[in-house]
Amino acid sequence: MLGLDSGGNIKAMQGPIITLDAAGNFQSAAEFPVVPDTIAAFAYIVCKNGSTGSAWTFGTSNWNATGMTATPVSIFGLPARPVTS
């Protein structure tokens, strides 16, 4: 989850890590992280590191690494339910 604080700084918050099945689908719904009231969420990124992927670190590793997909989604408010795809 990406958001802005009162000073205009971008903050990144991570939800729980969810295991993928052999086809690269979530084995359970990915919950959003707890977002403090002082942060205005503006986007989230679904990062999937498939079976052909290697170690990957947000903010450091390439988003186009082998086996990795990263899908950014712009939002106006927090979605009502978890991400399932």
C-alpha positions in Angstrom: 0.0 0.0 0.0 1.3 3.5 -0.9 0.1 6.6 0.9 1.0 10.2 1.8 1.6 11.6 5.2 0.8 15.2 6.3 4.2 16.4 5.1 3.7 15.0 1.5 6.1 12.1 2.1 5.3 8.7 0.4 4.9 5.8 2.8 5.0 2.1 1.8 3.2 -0.4 3.9 3.3 -4.2 3.4 0.5 -6.6 4.0 1.0 -10.3 4.8 3.0 -12.5 2.4 0.7 -15.0 0.7 1.8 -18.3 -0.9 1.1 -18.8 -4.6 -0.1 -22.0 -6.2 1.7 -23.7 -9.2 -0.3 -21.5 -11.6 0.8 -18.3 -9.8 -2.6 -17.6 -8.1 -3.0 -16.6 -4.4 -3.8 -19.6 -2.2 -5.7 -17.2 0.1 -6.9 -13.6 -0.1 -4.2 -11.0 0.3 -5.2 -8.7 3.2 -4.3 -5.0 3.1 -1.9 -3.7 5.8 -3.1 -1.6 8.7 -3.0 2.0 7.4 -2.7 4.7 10.1 -5.3 7.5 10.2 -2.5 9.9 9.4 -1.8 8.3 6.0 -3.9 8.9 2.9 -3.7 5.8 0.7 -3.5 6.4 -3.0 -2.3 3.1 -4.5 -1.4 -0.5 -3.9 0.9 -2.9 -5.7 0.2 -6.6 -6.1 3.7 -8.2 -6.2 3.8 -11.9 -7.2 7.1 -13.8 -7.2 6.3 -17.1 -9.1 7.9 -20.5 -9.0 10.7 -19.3 -11.4 11.5 -16.2 -9.3 14.3 -15.7 -6.9 14.6 -13.6 -3.8 12.9 -10.2 -4.3 12.9 -7.1 -2.1 10.5 -4.2 -2.5 12.4 -0.9 -3.2 15.6 -2.7 -4.1 14.9 -5.5 -6.6 13.8 -5.0 -10.3 10.0 -5.3 -10.8 10.7 -7.1 -14.1 12.9 -9.8 -12.6 12.4 -13.4 -13.9 9.2 -14.9 -12.4 8.2 -11.6 -10.9 5.0 -9.5 -11.7 4.1 -6.2 -10.1 0.7 -4.7 -10.8 0.2 -1.1 -9.4 -3.5 -0.1 -8.8 -4.5 3.6 -8.2 -7.2 4.0 -5.6 -9.2 6.9 -4.1 -10.0 5.0 -0.9 -9.3 1.6 0.6 -11.1 -1.3 -1.2 -13.8 -3.0 0.8 -12.3 -6.5 0.4 -8.9 -8.2 0.0 -7.1 -8.8 -3.2 -7.7 -12.2 -4.7 -5.9 -12.1 -8.1 
